[in-house]
Amino acid sequence: MTFNKKVDERIRKLVPEILKTSAFTDRKLTDMPNDNLAVTSRRYVTLNGTVANRPVASVATIGQHYFSTDTNIPMTWNGTNWVDGVASIVA
């Protein structure tokens, strides 16, 4: 039996055993978008509300998404302005 076949055989035996245990769930991290220590950075979480209530420049981060519920326009902060999908400034 070749080395590769031996390795394949061993993997086929071990993987089901490992999956039955808690080896992959012991360190489960839950990503809460309202948590400052979230796995996913809050700046990539889509927020929504009225145009008047969107985050101000001092709080918004480049690439942050926002959905305006009064105009139904999705927008992104580019570092200077809120822009729509074709890079037009959303007033």
KAQUI-V844335 format. One record per pair of residues at least 12 apart in sequence whose C-alpha atoms are under 10 Angstrom apart, sorted by the first residue. I is the first residue (numbers start at 0). J is the second residue. If there is no record, write none. Layout:
BEGIN
i:I j:J
i:I j:J
END
This chain:
BEGIN
i:32 j:44
i:32 j:45
i:40 j:63
i:41 j:60
i:41 j:63
i:42 j:58
i:42 j:59
i:42 j:60
i:42 j:61
i:42 j:62
i:42 j:63
i:42 j:64
i:42 j:65
i:42 j:76
i:43 j:60
i:43 j:61
i:43 j:62
i:43 j:63
i:43 j:64
i:43 j:65
i:43 j:75
i:44 j:62
i:44 j:63
i:44 j:64
i:44 j:65
i:45 j:63
i:45 j:64
i:45 j:65
i:45 j:66
i:45 j:73
i:45 j:74
i:45 j:75
i:46 j:63
i:46 j:64
i:46 j:65
i:46 j:66
i:46 j:67
i:46 j:73
i:47 j:64
i:47 j:65
i:47 j:66
i:47 j:67
i:47 j:68
i:47 j:69
i:47 j:71
i:47 j:72
i:47 j:73
i:47 j:74
i:48 j:65
i:48 j:66
i:48 j:67
i:48 j:68
i:48 j:69
i:48 j:70
i:48 j:71
i:49 j:65
i:49 j:66
i:49 j:67
i:49 j:68
i:49 j:69
i:49 j:70
i:49 j:71
i:49 j:72
i:50 j:65
i:50 j:66
i:50 j:67
i:50 j:68
i:50 j:69
i:50 j:70
i:50 j:71
i:50 j:72
i:50 j:74
i:50 j:81
i:50 j:89
i:50 j:90
i:51 j:67
i:51 j:69
i:51 j:90
i:52 j:67
i:53 j:65
i:53 j:66
i:53 j:67
i:53 j:74
i:53 j:81
i:54 j:76
i:54 j:81
i:55 j:76
i:55 j:80
i:55 j:81
i:56 j:76
i:56 j:78
i:56 j:79
i:56 j:80
i:56 j:81
i:57 j:78
i:59 j:75
i:59 j:76
i:59 j:77
i:59 j:78
i:59 j:79
i:59 j:80
i:59 j:81
i:60 j:75
i:60 j:76
i:60 j:77
i:60 j:78
i:60 j:79
i:61 j:75
i:61 j:76
i:61 j:77
i:61 j:78
i:61 j:79
i:61 j:80
i:61 j:81
i:62 j:74
i:62 j:75
i:62 j:76
i:62 j:77
i:62 j:78
i:62 j:81
i:63 j:75
i:63 j:76
i:63 j:77
i:63 j:78
i:63 j:81
i:64 j:76
i:64 j:77
i:64 j:81
i:64 j:82
i:64 j:83
i:65 j:81
i:65 j:82
i:65 j:83
i:66 j:83
i:72 j:84
i:72 j:89
i:73 j:89
i:74 j:86
i:74 j:87
i:74 j:88
i:74 j:89
i:75 j:88
i:75 j:89
i:76 j:88
i:76 j:89
END
